[in-house]
Amino acid sequence: MEATPKELRIYVTEESREPFTEWMASLRDIKARAKIRVRLDRVSLGNFGDCHGVGEGVQELRIDYGPGYRVYFGQDGAAIVLLLCGGDKSTQVKDIDTAKRYWNEYRRRP
């Protein structure tokens, strides 16, 4: 089975914030940022790797580096991956709740 390319988009809140972009910019570990970008490049090629659902249509990408970085996203149709937010193992429960809220807000939009 061949992987299907995906278009990565960044979720924008109703207040015009980009939580995923803000989280990436807040990471001081340059190597971590690079590893996350490489992982997202693979996702754009359709290769999700270590990924699983966390409920309500939200998926979690696990990056095995440092404190266990996580990227949360939803899929809008077959071709769009919407990056919602990120975090690490220590903030996982809160991040999952936040990602679900963002995803539900996005799906309610016209």
URBELHU-V665375 format. One line per field, one symbol per residue. ss: DSSP state (2 for helix, 1 for strand, 0 for the rest). psi: psi as a letter, one per 30 degrees, with the letter a starting at -180 (. if undefined). burial: # if it has 24 or more other ideal C-beta (glycine too) atoms within 12 Angstrom, else .. A space follows every 10 residues. Layout:
ss: ???
psi: ???
burial: ???
This chain:
ss: 0000001111 0000000022 2222220002 2222222222 2222000000 1111100111 1110000011 1111110001 1111111122 2222222222 2222222200
psi: kkkkkljklk kklfggliee eeeeffkfje eeeeeeeeee eeeffgjfbj klkglggklk kkjikbgikk kkllkjaffk jjjellaaef geeeeeeeee eeeeeeffk.
burial: .....#.### #.......## #.##..#... .##.##..## .##....#.. #..#...### ###.....## #####..... ########.. ....##.### ###..#....
